[in-house]
Amino acid sequence: MSKTSKAPKAEDVELEWYKTVYQGDTMPQLTLRALVMGSVLGGVMSLSNLYVGLKTGWALGVAITACILSFAIYKSLMGAFPKLFKTEMSILENNCMQSTASSAGYSTGGTMVSAISAYLIVTGHHIPWPVLAWWTFFLASLGVFMAIPMKRQMINVEQLRFPSGIAAAETLKSLHSKGKVASQKARALGLSGLVGAIITWCRDAGKPAFLNFPSNVGLFPGASKATLMGIPLIKWTLSFEMSTIMIAAGAIMGWKVCWSMLFGATVNYAILAPWMVHLGAISGDPAKMGYRAIVAWSTWGGAAIMVTSGMLQFVLQWRTIARAFSGLGELFGGGETKQRKDDPMERIEVPSTWFLTGTILSGMGCVAVLYHSFGTTIWMGVFSVIMTFFLSVVACRATGESDITPIGAMGKVTQLFFGAISPANLVTNLMTASVTAGAAGSSADLLTDLKSGYLLGANPRKQFLAQFVGIFAGTLVVVPAFYLLVPDAASLGTDKWPAPSAQVWAAVARLLGSGLHALHPTARIAILIGGALGIILPLLELAFPKAAKYLPSPMGLGLSMVIPFFNSLSMFIGAVIAIGYEKRNPVMAERFVIPVASGLIAGESLMGIVVALLSSAGVI
């Protein structure tokens, strides 16, 4: 289609939206109560995502949970204090609230569980907290500002779906429809959160003593006495975790990934690990055997699967990549979206001056921290920021088309590039890649939230400001929480905090720095086999789409090799429960699976942080 035929269509679509959907001038949107509620909920959810990310390497969406919680909390406040809370929050206020919450809960914590944790693993020491706070703030800000020129092209003109944004908009419409469904969802989320909190308190705090139970139990009666190669099964992580958080995560993640994880975990911990003990690649000393000893070997195969599959799936999206870069002219106001003074959208869209000013200032902040705190040369820092913009364009388009943000793949591209030009500098490798991954995730999160606003008729400029406010709340909460949960390098790579994303980032940095010769021969073979699987499986899915559901997920297989067996088992159980409920009652499953799972995750993770605080204070 030619540009001349596209230009009128783009203008007509925007004008039609402005006339028939836009309601940002007639309804409250960017209000103090929306920002406060979003900041509080986002700060709380950032703790939950940090907790889950250190366990699984995954980040869970915040927007829908925040919408339900905000609705329930404000309803309760109106009932308890009618003189103070006289009116309900409008749907656009709640949309601004979820933007602030999503920014705080999602955009600021991703780098903590990946690059920052990998830095701790590689160097053995923490980044000073003021440096980490500025780093987190600059990364999230860079991503938010870089997304400004993408919004009008990808959302207004091309109408990319951004499925999670659609889901959040539909959730808000449902909550504001005055029906029973909204209250039922809120009640389900609250009750499941209470259940998760109680389980965590009894398990981790041990009070009351008669309700205390262990964190792990045997897979079958008498399993506590069973051994494998003379070593107790629990040492191989072959046990069941007394926790609901991973079960809930499995219910959200879906069937294919979770059955692939159980399959991969069984092969890794019940077959490969004993074999490696026999070959001497893993210590057979019962005193040293455990998750850390096994994953020191299995990380290489798992990382290879995830890296090659992620990169291949990225390359297979070449049409998306081509569209992303062919549209760069339109992103900056050329072609069919050229800004005009008489365009009514100019009054409500985020100005290009904000993009230029914000990107330059936040980019300079990133470069300054890289130079002063991590010893990265200025030119490398500047190049990493420039490279980040182009990769963020690709990541945002991938999110819009598939709802999957390839943060890991984007980070690996940067790692490979800087590994080639500065192979011995592991810190530079990690932190320049952190710029790409952190900013790309923040950009995609903003566009997902702006998609919700577009569907609801919100003012995008006001919603952008709400998103930016959330960065402050997330940074203030997630940075001290990271130091609390991870006091030192020894805390990572353990049963409690497997930190799979960090393990992969650290493994890639070390491999690029020292080469394959430093590894045990079996680990090199594992890299070759894992890398091959990461390429073969996606190609098989492409060649035989009807058989795709029977093929294991490469991401699931790779992840199963860097987290304990009991985590994969719990996630599989959650997926079984969710798919069984969906087949039995699809309407109720669609209504309650996400709220209940989100409540369990929030309740257990937040109580886990409370227990950690009380423990560090000597209260328990």
C-alpha positions as CSV (number, residue, x, y, z in Angstrom):
1,M,0.0,0.0,0.0
2,S,1.4,3.4,-1.0
3,K,2.0,6.3,1.4
4,T,-0.5,8.4,-0.5
5,S,-3.3,5.9,0.1
6,K,-2.4,5.4,3.7
7,A,-2.2,9.1,4.8
8,P,-5.9,9.9,4.6
9,K,-6.8,6.7,6.3
10,A,-4.5,7.4,9.3
11,E,-5.9,10.9,9.6
12,D,-9.5,9.7,9.3
13,V,-9.0,7.0,12.0
14,E,-7.5,9.5,14.4
15,L,-10.2,12.1,13.8
16,E,-13.0,9.5,14.2
17,W,-11.4,8.3,17.5
18,Y,-11.2,11.9,18.7
19,K,-14.9,12.6,17.8
20,T,-16.5,9.3,19.0
21,V,-14.2,7.8,21.7
22,Y,-12.2,10.5,23.3
23,Q,-13.6,11.7,26.7
24,G,-10.5,13.1,28.4
25,D,-12.0,16.6,28.6
26,T,-15.3,15.6,30.1
27,M,-14.2,13.2,32.8
28,P,-11.7,13.3,35.7
29,Q,-8.4,11.5,34.8
30,L,-5.1,12.7,36.3
31,T,-6.2,13.3,39.9
32,L,-4.3,13.2,43.1
33,R,-6.3,10.3,44.4
34,A,-5.5,8.3,41.3
35,L,-1.8,9.0,41.5
36,V,-1.7,8.1,45.3
37,M,-3.7,4.9,44.8
38,G,-1.6,3.9,41.9
39,S,1.7,4.7,43.7
40,V,0.7,2.7,46.7
41,L,-0.6,-0.3,44.8
42,G,2.3,-0.2,42.4
43,G,4.8,0.0,45.2
44,V,3.2,-3.1,46.8
45,M,3.1,-5.0,43.5
46,S,6.7,-4.2,42.8
47,L,7.5,-6.1,46.0
48,S,5.4,-9.0,44.7
49,N,7.1,-9.0,41.3
50,L,10.5,-8.8,42.9
51,Y,9.7,-11.8,45.0
52,V,8.3,-13.8,42.1
53,G,11.1,-12.7,39.8
54,L,13.8,-13.9,42.1
55,K,12.1,-17.3,42.2
56,T,11.1,-17.8,38.6
57,G,12.7,-15.1,36.5
58,W,9.3,-14.1,35.2
59,A,7.5,-10.7,35.7
60,L,3.8,-10.8,36.1
61,G,1.4,-8.1,34.8
62,V,0.4,-5.5,37.4
63,A,-2.4,-3.6,35.6
64,I,-5.3,-6.0,36.0
65,T,-4.6,-6.8,39.6
66,A,-4.2,-3.1,40.4
67,C,-7.6,-2.3,38.7
68,I,-9.4,-4.9,40.8
69,L,-7.6,-3.9,44.1
70,S,-8.2,-0.2,43.5
71,F,-11.9,-0.8,42.8
72,A,-12.3,-2.9,46.0
73,I,-10.3,-0.6,48.2
74,Y,-12.0,2.6,47.1
75,K,-15.5,1.0,47.5
76,S,-14.5,0.0,51.0
77,L,-13.2,3.5,51.8
78,M,-16.5,5.1,50.5
79,G,-18.5,2.8,52.8
80,A,-16.3,3.4,55.8
81,F,-15.6,7.1,55.4
82,P,-18.5,8.6,53.3
83,K,-17.7,12.2,54.2
84,L,-14.0,11.9,53.0
85,F,-14.6,9.7,50.0
86,K,-17.8,11.0,48.4
87,T,-17.5,10.0,44.8
88,E,-16.3,6.9,42.9
89,M,-13.2,7.1,40.8
90,S,-14.0,7.5,37.2
91,I,-13.0,4.9,34.7
92,L,-10.3,7.3,33.3
93,E,-9.0,7.9,36.9
94,N,-8.7,4.2,37.4
95,N,-6.9,3.9,34.0
96,C,-4.4,6.6,35.2
97,M,-4.2,4.7,38.5
98,Q,-3.3,1.4,36.7
99,S,-0.7,3.3,34.6
100,T,1.0,4.5,37.7
101,A,0.8,1.1,39.4
102,S,2.0,-0.7,36.3
103,S,5.0,1.6,36.0
104,A,5.9,1.2,39.7
105,G,5.2,-2.5,39.9
106,Y,6.6,-3.7,36.5
107,S,9.0,-1.2,35.0
108,T,11.4,-0.7,37.9
109,G,12.0,-4.3,39.1
110,G,12.9,-6.2,36.0
111,T,16.6,-5.2,36.0
112,M,16.8,-6.2,39.7
113,V,16.1,-9.9,39.0
114,S,18.3,-10.0,35.9
115,A,21.3,-7.7,35.4
116,I,21.6,-6.4,38.9
117,S,21.4,-9.9,40.5
118,A,23.9,-11.1,37.8
119,Y,26.2,-8.3,38.8
120,L,26.1,-9.5,42.4
121,I,26.8,-13.1,41.3
122,V,29.7,-12.1,39.1
123,T,31.4,-9.5,41.4
124,G,30.3,-10.9,44.8
125,H,29.3,-7.5,46.1
126,H,26.3,-5.2,46.0
127,I,26.0,-1.9,44.1
128,P,25.8,1.0,46.6
129,W,22.2,1.8,47.1
130,P,22.3,5.5,45.9
131,V,23.9,4.2,42.6
132,L,21.2,1.5,42.3
133,A,18.4,3.9,43.0
134,W,19.6,6.4,40.3
135,W,20.3,3.5,37.9
136,T,16.8,2.1,38.3
137,F,15.2,5.6,37.9
138,F,17.2,6.5,34.8
139,L,16.5,3.1,33.1
140,A,12.8,3.3,33.6
141,S,12.7,7.0,32.6
142,L,14.7,6.3,29.5
143,G,12.2,3.6,28.4
144,V,9.2,5.8,29.1
145,F,10.5,8.7,27.1
146,M,11.8,6.6,24.2
147,A,8.3,5.2,23.7
148,I,6.7,8.7,23.0
149,P,7.3,8.7,19.2
150,M,6.2,5.1,18.9
151,K,2.7,5.6,20.5
152,R,1.0,7.5,17.7
153,Q,2.4,5.3,14.9
154,M,1.8,1.9,16.6
155,I,-1.4,2.6,18.4
156,N,-3.3,5.3,16.6
157,V,-2.2,4.6,13.0
158,E,-1.3,0.9,12.8
159,Q,-3.8,-0.2,15.5
160,L,-1.5,-2.8,17.0
161,R,-3.4,-4.9,19.4
162,F,-1.3,-4.9,22.6
163,P,-3.4,-7.8,24.0
164,S,-2.7,-7.0,27.7
165,G,-3.8,-3.5,27.2
166,I,-7.0,-4.6,25.7
167,A,-7.5,-7.0,28.7
168,A,-6.9,-4.1,31.2
169,A,-9.4,-1.9,29.3
170,E,-12.0,-4.7,29.3
171,T,-11.4,-5.3,33.0
172,L,-12.0,-1.6,33.8
173,K,-15.2,-1.6,31.7
174,S,-16.4,-4.7,33.6
175,L,-15.6,-3.1,37.0
176,H,-17.5,0.1,36.2
177,S,-20.5,-1.8,34.7
178,K,-22.2,-1.9,38.2
179,G,-22.7,-5.6,38.0
180,K,-21.9,-8.4,40.5
181,V,-18.9,-9.7,38.5
182,A,-16.7,-6.8,39.7
183,S,-17.4,-7.5,43.4
184,Q,-17.0,-11.2,42.9
185,K,-13.5,-10.7,41.3
186,A,-12.4,-8.3,44.0
187,R,-13.7,-10.7,46.8
188,A,-11.9,-13.7,45.2
189,L,-8.6,-11.7,44.9
190,G,-8.9,-10.6,48.5
191,L,-9.7,-14.0,50.0
192,S,-7.0,-15.8,48.0
193,G,-4.5,-13.1,49.1
194,L,-5.4,-13.8,52.7
195,V,-4.9,-17.6,52.2
196,G,-1.5,-17.0,50.7
197,A,-0.5,-14.7,53.5
198,I,-1.6,-17.1,56.2
199,I,0.3,-20.0,54.6
200,T,3.5,-17.9,54.4
201,W,3.2,-16.8,58.0
202,C,2.7,-20.3,59.3
203,R,5.5,-21.7,57.2
204,D,8.2,-19.0,57.5
205,A,7.4,-17.2,60.8
206,G,6.5,-20.5,62.6
207,K,3.8,-18.8,64.7
208,P,1.7,-20.2,66.2
209,A,4.1,-23.2,66.6
210,F,1.4,-25.8,66.3
211,L,0.6,-24.6,62.8
212,N,4.2,-24.4,61.6
213,F,5.1,-26.7,58.7
214,P,8.3,-27.3,56.7
215,S,9.0,-25.5,53.4
216,N,9.3,-28.8,51.5
217,V,7.9,-32.4,52.0
218,G,8.5,-35.7,50.3
219,L,6.9,-36.5,47.0
220,F,5.4,-39.7,48.4
221,P,5.0,-41.5,51.9
222,G,8.4,-42.5,53.1
223,A,10.2,-40.2,50.6
224,S,12.2,-38.6,53.5
225,K,14.1,-41.8,53.8
226,A,14.5,-42.5,50.0
227,T,17.8,-41.8,48.3
228,L,19.3,-41.5,44.9
229,M,22.9,-42.7,44.6
230,G,22.9,-42.7,48.4
231,I,21.9,-39.0,48.6
232,P,18.4,-38.0,50.0
233,L,15.9,-37.1,47.3
234,I,15.4,-33.7,48.9
235,K,19.0,-32.9,48.1
236,W,18.3,-33.4,44.5
237,T,15.3,-30.9,44.9
238,L,13.0,-33.9,44.2
239,S,10.3,-32.8,46.7
240,F,7.1,-30.8,47.0
241,E,7.2,-27.1,48.0
242,M,4.6,-26.1,50.6
243,S,3.8,-22.9,48.8
244,T,1.0,-21.6,46.6
245,I,2.9,-18.9,44.8
246,M,4.3,-21.2,42.1
247,I,1.0,-23.1,41.8
248,A,-0.6,-19.7,41.1
249,A,2.1,-18.7,38.7
250,G,1.6,-21.9,36.8
251,A,-2.1,-21.2,36.5
252,I,-1.3,-17.9,34.8
253,M,1.5,-19.1,32.6
254,G,-0.4,-21.8,30.8
255,W,-0.3,-25.5,30.0
256,K,2.5,-25.8,27.4
257,V,5.2,-23.9,29.3
258,C,4.4,-25.8,32.5
259,W,4.3,-29.3,31.2
260,S,7.5,-28.6,29.4
261,M,9.0,-27.4,32.7
262,L,8.0,-30.6,34.5
263,F,9.4,-32.7,31.7
264,G,12.7,-30.8,31.6
265,A,13.0,-30.8,35.4
266,T,12.5,-34.5,35.6
267,V,15.2,-35.1,33.0
268,N,17.6,-32.6,34.6
269,Y,17.3,-33.5,38.3
270,A,16.4,-37.3,38.1
271,I,18.5,-38.3,35.1
272,L,21.2,-35.9,34.1
273,A,22.3,-34.7,37.5
274,P,22.9,-38.3,38.8
275,W,24.7,-39.1,35.6
276,M,26.9,-36.0,36.0
277,V,27.7,-37.0,39.6
278,H,28.8,-40.4,38.2
279,L,31.0,-38.6,35.6
280,G,32.5,-36.2,38.2
281,A,31.0,-33.0,36.7
282,I,28.9,-32.5,39.9
283,S,30.3,-33.3,43.3
284,G,28.9,-36.5,44.8
285,D,29.6,-35.4,48.4
286,P,26.3,-35.5,50.2
287,A,27.4,-32.5,52.3
288,K,27.9,-30.4,49.1
289,M,25.0,-31.8,47.1
290,G,22.0,-29.5,46.6
291,Y,20.4,-27.1,44.2
292,R,23.5,-24.8,44.0
293,A,25.8,-27.7,43.0
294,I,23.4,-29.1,40.4
295,V,22.6,-25.7,38.8
296,A,26.2,-24.8,38.5
297,W,26.3,-27.4,35.8
298,S,22.8,-27.4,34.4
299,T,22.7,-23.6,34.0
300,W,24.8,-23.9,30.8
301,G,22.4,-26.2,29.0
302,G,19.4,-24.3,30.2
303,A,20.9,-20.9,29.3
304,A,21.8,-22.2,25.8
305,I,18.2,-23.3,25.1
306,M,16.8,-20.0,26.3
307,V,19.3,-17.8,24.5
308,T,19.2,-19.6,21.1
309,S,15.4,-20.0,21.1
310,G,14.9,-16.4,22.1
311,M,17.3,-15.1,19.5
312,L,15.8,-17.4,16.8
313,Q,12.2,-16.4,17.6
314,F,13.4,-12.8,17.4
315,V,15.0,-13.4,14.0
316,L,11.9,-15.3,12.8
317,Q,9.9,-12.0,13.4
318,W,11.9,-10.4,10.6
319,R,8.7,-8.9,9.2
320,T,8.1,-7.2,12.5
321,I,11.7,-6.0,12.6
322,A,11.5,-4.7,9.1
323,R,8.2,-2.9,9.8
324,A,9.7,-1.4,13.0
325,F,12.7,0.1,11.1
326,S,10.8,1.1,8.0
327,G,8.4,3.1,10.2
328,L,11.2,5.1,11.9
329,G,10.4,8.0,9.6
330,E,6.8,8.0,10.7
331,L,7.8,7.8,14.4
332,F,9.5,11.2,14.2
333,G,6.6,13.0,12.5
334,G,7.4,12.3,8.8
335,G,5.0,10.8,6.3
336,E,1.4,10.2,7.1
337,T,1.6,11.1,10.8
338,K,3.2,14.5,10.2
339,Q,2.2,16.8,12.9
340,R,-0.1,19.8,11.9
341,K,-1.1,22.8,14.0
342,D,-4.8,22.2,13.2
343,D,-4.6,18.6,14.2
344,P,-6.8,18.2,17.3
345,M,-4.6,15.3,18.4
346,E,-1.7,17.7,18.9
347,R,-3.4,19.1,22.0
348,I,-3.6,15.8,23.8
349,E,-0.7,13.7,22.5
350,V,2.7,13.8,24.3
351,P,4.9,16.5,22.6
352,S,8.0,15.5,20.8
353,T,9.9,18.0,22.9
354,W,9.2,15.8,25.9
355,F,10.8,12.9,24.0
356,L,13.9,14.8,23.1
357,T,14.4,16.4,26.5
358,G,13.6,13.3,28.5
359,T,15.6,10.9,26.3
360,I,18.7,13.2,26.4
361,L,18.5,13.8,30.2
362,S,17.8,10.2,31.2
363,G,20.3,8.9,28.6
364,M,22.9,11.2,30.0
365,G,22.0,9.9,33.5
366,C,22.6,6.3,32.3
367,V,25.9,7.2,30.7
368,A,27.1,9.0,33.8
369,V,26.3,6.1,36.1
370,L,27.9,3.6,33.7
371,Y,31.1,5.8,33.6
372,H,31.4,6.7,37.2
373,S,30.2,3.6,38.9
374,F,30.9,0.7,36.5
375,G,34.0,1.9,34.7
376,T,32.3,1.9,31.2
377,T,33.8,4.3,28.7
378,I,31.6,7.2,27.7
379,W,31.5,6.2,24.1
380,M,30.3,2.7,25.0
381,G,27.7,4.2,27.3
382,V,26.4,6.6,24.6
383,F,26.4,3.8,22.0
384,S,24.4,1.5,24.4
385,V,21.7,4.2,24.8
386,I,21.5,4.7,21.0
387,M,21.4,1.0,20.4
388,T,18.7,0.7,23.1
389,F,16.3,3.0,21.1
390,F,16.4,0.8,18.0
391,L,16.0,-2.4,20.0
392,S,13.1,-0.8,22.0
393,V,11.3,-0.1,18.8
394,V,11.5,-3.8,17.9
395,A,10.5,-4.9,21.4
396,C,7.5,-2.6,21.5
397,R,6.3,-3.8,18.1
398,A,6.7,-7.4,19.2
399,T,4.6,-6.7,22.3
400,G,2.0,-5.0,20.2
401,E,1.7,-7.9,17.8
402,S,2.2,-10.9,20.1
403,D,1.9,-9.6,23.7
404,I,5.4,-11.0,24.4
405,T,8.2,-8.5,25.1
406,P,11.5,-10.1,24.2
407,I,13.5,-8.3,26.9
408,G,15.9,-11.3,27.3
409,A,16.6,-11.4,23.6
410,M,17.2,-7.6,23.5
411,G,19.6,-7.9,26.4
412,K,21.5,-10.7,24.8
413,V,21.9,-8.7,21.6
414,T,23.7,-6.0,23.6
415,Q,25.6,-8.6,25.6
416,L,26.9,-10.2,22.4
417,F,27.8,-6.9,20.9
418,F,29.8,-5.6,23.9
419,G,31.2,-9.1,24.6
420,A,32.8,-8.9,21.1
421,I,34.3,-5.4,21.6
422,S,35.2,-5.7,25.3
423,P,35.3,-9.5,26.1
424,A,37.2,-9.3,29.4
425,N,34.9,-6.7,31.0
426,L,32.0,-8.6,32.6
427,V,30.6,-5.5,34.4
428,T,30.4,-3.5,31.1
429,N,28.8,-6.5,29.4
430,L,26.1,-6.8,32.1
431,M,25.4,-3.1,32.7
432,T,25.2,-2.0,29.0
433,A,22.8,-4.9,28.4
434,S,20.9,-3.8,31.4
435,V,20.2,-0.4,29.7
436,T,18.6,-2.2,26.7
437,A,16.6,-4.7,28.8
438,G,15.4,-2.2,31.3
439,A,14.4,0.5,28.9
440,A,12.8,-1.9,26.4
441,G,10.6,-3.3,29.1
442,S,9.6,0.2,30.3
443,S,8.8,1.3,26.8
444,A,6.6,-1.7,26.1
445,D,4.8,-1.3,29.4
446,L,4.0,2.3,28.6
447,L,2.6,1.5,25.2
448,T,0.5,-1.4,26.7
449,D,-1.0,1.0,29.2
450,L,-1.6,3.7,26.5
451,K,-3.5,1.1,24.5
452,S,-5.9,0.8,27.4
453,G,-6.3,4.5,27.5
454,Y,-6.8,4.7,23.7
455,L,-9.7,2.2,24.0
456,L,-11.3,4.1,26.9
457,G,-10.9,7.5,25.3
458,A,-8.2,8.8,27.7
459,N,-6.0,11.8,27.3
460,P,-2.6,10.2,26.4
461,R,-0.6,13.2,27.7
462,K,-2.1,12.9,31.2
463,Q,-1.7,9.1,31.2
464,F,2.0,9.5,30.3
465,L,2.4,11.8,33.3
466,A,0.7,9.2,35.5
467,Q,3.1,6.5,34.1
468,F,6.1,8.7,34.9
469,V,5.0,9.3,38.5
470,G,5.0,5.6,39.0
471,I,8.7,5.3,38.4
472,F,9.4,7.3,41.6
473,A,7.2,5.0,43.7
474,G,8.6,1.9,42.2
475,T,12.2,3.0,42.7
476,L,11.6,4.1,46.3
477,V,10.2,0.7,47.2
478,V,12.0,-1.9,45.1
479,V,15.6,-0.8,45.8
480,P,15.5,-1.2,49.6
481,A,13.4,-4.4,49.2
482,F,16.1,-5.9,47.0
483,Y,18.8,-5.3,49.6
484,L,16.5,-6.8,52.3
485,L,15.7,-10.0,50.3
486,V,19.2,-10.4,48.9
487,P,21.7,-9.4,51.5
488,D,24.7,-10.9,49.7
489,A,25.8,-13.0,46.7
490,A,25.4,-16.2,48.7
491,S,21.6,-15.7,48.8
492,L,21.3,-16.1,45.0
493,G,21.4,-19.5,43.3
494,T,19.8,-21.1,46.3
495,D,16.6,-23.1,46.8
496,K,14.9,-19.9,48.2
497,W,16.2,-17.5,45.5
498,P,17.1,-19.5,42.3
499,A,17.3,-16.2,40.4
500,P,17.2,-18.0,37.0
501,S,17.3,-14.8,34.9
502,A,20.4,-13.7,36.8
503,Q,22.0,-17.1,36.4
504,V,21.5,-16.9,32.6
505,W,22.8,-13.3,32.4
506,A,25.9,-14.2,34.5
507,A,26.5,-17.3,32.5
508,V,26.5,-15.5,29.2
509,A,28.8,-12.7,30.5
510,R,31.3,-15.3,31.9
511,L,31.2,-17.3,28.7
512,L,31.9,-14.2,26.6
513,G,34.6,-13.3,29.0
514,S,36.5,-16.5,29.6
515,G,35.5,-18.8,26.7
516,L,34.4,-22.4,26.5
517,H,37.7,-23.9,27.6
518,A,37.1,-22.9,31.2
519,L,34.0,-25.3,31.5
520,H,33.8,-29.0,32.2
521,P,33.7,-31.0,29.0
522,T,30.1,-32.2,29.8
523,A,29.0,-28.6,30.2
524,R,30.3,-27.7,26.7
525,I,28.3,-30.6,25.3
526,A,25.3,-29.4,27.2
527,I,25.7,-26.0,25.6
528,L,25.8,-27.5,22.2
529,I,22.8,-29.8,22.8
530,G,20.8,-27.0,24.5
531,G,21.7,-24.5,21.7
532,A,20.6,-27.0,19.1
533,L,17.3,-27.7,20.9
534,G,16.6,-24.0,21.2
535,I,16.9,-23.8,17.4
536,I,15.2,-27.1,16.4
537,L,12.1,-26.7,18.5
538,P,10.9,-23.3,17.2
539,L,11.7,-24.5,13.6
540,L,9.6,-27.6,14.1
541,E,6.7,-25.5,15.4
542,L,7.0,-23.4,12.3
543,A,7.2,-26.4,9.9
544,F,4.5,-28.4,11.6
545,P,2.0,-26.0,13.2
546,K,-0.5,-28.7,13.9
547,A,2.0,-30.6,16.0
548,A,3.2,-27.5,17.9
549,K,1.0,-28.2,21.0
550,Y,2.8,-31.6,21.4
551,L,6.3,-30.1,21.2
552,P,7.9,-28.8,24.4
553,S,8.4,-25.1,24.9
554,P,12.1,-24.3,24.6
555,M,11.7,-21.5,27.2
556,G,10.0,-23.9,29.6
557,L,12.7,-26.5,29.1
558,G,15.5,-24.0,29.6
559,L,13.8,-22.5,32.7
560,S,13.4,-25.9,34.2
561,M,17.1,-26.4,34.3
562,V,17.8,-23.3,36.3
563,I,15.1,-23.5,39.0
564,P,14.6,-26.3,41.5
565,F,12.5,-29.4,40.5
566,F,9.9,-28.5,43.1
567,N,9.2,-25.1,41.5
568,S,8.5,-26.8,38.1
569,L,6.3,-29.4,39.8
570,S,4.2,-26.7,41.6
571,M,3.8,-24.7,38.4
572,F,2.7,-27.8,36.5
573,I,0.1,-28.5,39.3
574,G,-1.2,-24.9,38.9
575,A,-1.5,-25.3,35.1
576,V,-3.4,-28.6,35.5
577,I,-5.9,-27.0,38.0
578,A,-6.4,-24.0,35.6
579,I,-6.9,-26.1,32.5
580,G,-9.2,-28.5,34.3
581,Y,-11.4,-25.7,35.7
582,E,-11.4,-24.1,32.2
583,K,-12.7,-27.3,30.6
584,R,-15.3,-27.8,33.4
585,N,-16.6,-24.2,33.5
586,P,-15.0,-21.9,31.0
587,V,-17.1,-18.8,32.0
588,M,-16.2,-19.1,35.7
589,A,-12.5,-19.9,34.8
590,E,-12.2,-16.8,32.7
591,R,-13.7,-14.8,35.6
592,F,-11.8,-16.2,38.6
593,V,-8.5,-17.9,37.6
594,I,-6.5,-14.7,37.1
595,P,-7.9,-12.9,40.3
596,V,-7.4,-15.9,42.5
597,A,-3.9,-16.7,41.2
598,S,-3.0,-13.0,41.5
599,G,-4.3,-12.9,45.0
600,L,-2.3,-15.9,46.1
601,I,0.9,-14.5,44.5
602,A,0.4,-11.1,46.1
603,G,-0.6,-12.5,49.6
604,E,2.3,-14.9,49.8
605,S,5.0,-12.7,48.4
606,L,4.0,-9.7,50.5
607,M,3.8,-11.7,53.7
608,G,7.2,-13.2,52.8
609,I,8.6,-9.6,52.8
610,V,6.9,-8.8,56.1
611,V,8.5,-11.9,57.6
612,A,11.9,-10.9,56.2
613,L,11.5,-7.4,57.8
614,L,10.5,-8.8,61.2
615,S,13.3,-11.4,61.1
616,S,15.9,-8.7,60.2
617,A,14.6,-6.6,63.1
618,G,14.9,-9.5,65.5
619,V,11.2,-9.7,66.2
620,I,10.8,-13.3,65.1
